[in-house]
Amino acid sequence: MSDQATPKFTVNELFRDDKRVTLSLTRLSVSASGQYRCEVIAEHPSFRTEWHKATMTVLRQPLSAPVLVGAREVYEPSELIKIGCQPETPFHGDHQPSLKWFLQGSEVSPDWVRPYGSALQDGVSGVSLHVPGKKVADAGGSIQVECRLTLGPHQLATNKTIRVRLRVLVDDPLASGSHEAVLNASHCCSLLPCLPMLTPAAVFALLMMLIVL
């Protein structure tokens, strides 16, 4: 095999022995993307031929982690939390990355994922995560979400912690029975002087909320 330049890239031989040949491809352009085939032909008399093919993708710029769209810092338990995920730059042609959502390291059920079209986000398509706020509340008020972009053997991810406001029953010694308290930063501060009069369960819930906030 002789080294030669093509309109798409330059080929240089780096190594050769009886079993393999190693080539270097330089000056690559996007037009070099496609399927390539390596073929080996035995000598006389068999002329046996073996081949293997693979797809190569050349990007216009380095692959970047996906971008999260529409995420907020705090949600209500009654909300349906919606967060979009899309590539930082649009991909054209047949070589498209895949996007997947993960919750606490586990892939999200397809029921909680929705695709959105290229017309919605500056010409870039993506996938939207739909998580019930109650799911996050049941997990303690916060949960780690991850959007993972995969293109060939390459993977990049973007993570975010989503939080919801917790509601707990607080024993009020100045009133009959219990009442529901929405635990946010201001409420927690106003309830701190009453800690000695609260039940252990209520104290624990307040302290956990302070940590989350």
Secondary structure, DSSP 4 states (H G I P E B T S, - for coil): ----B-SS-EEEEEEE-SS-EEEEEES--GGG-EEEEEEEEPPTTT--EEEEEEEE---SS-----EEES--SEE-TTSEEEEEEE-SS---SS---EEEEEETTEEPPGGGEEEE-TTTTTT--EEEEEEEHHHHHHTTSEEEEEEEEEETTEEEEEEEEEEE-EEEEEE-TTSSSEEEEEE-HHHHHHHGGGGGGS-HHHHHHHHHHHHH-
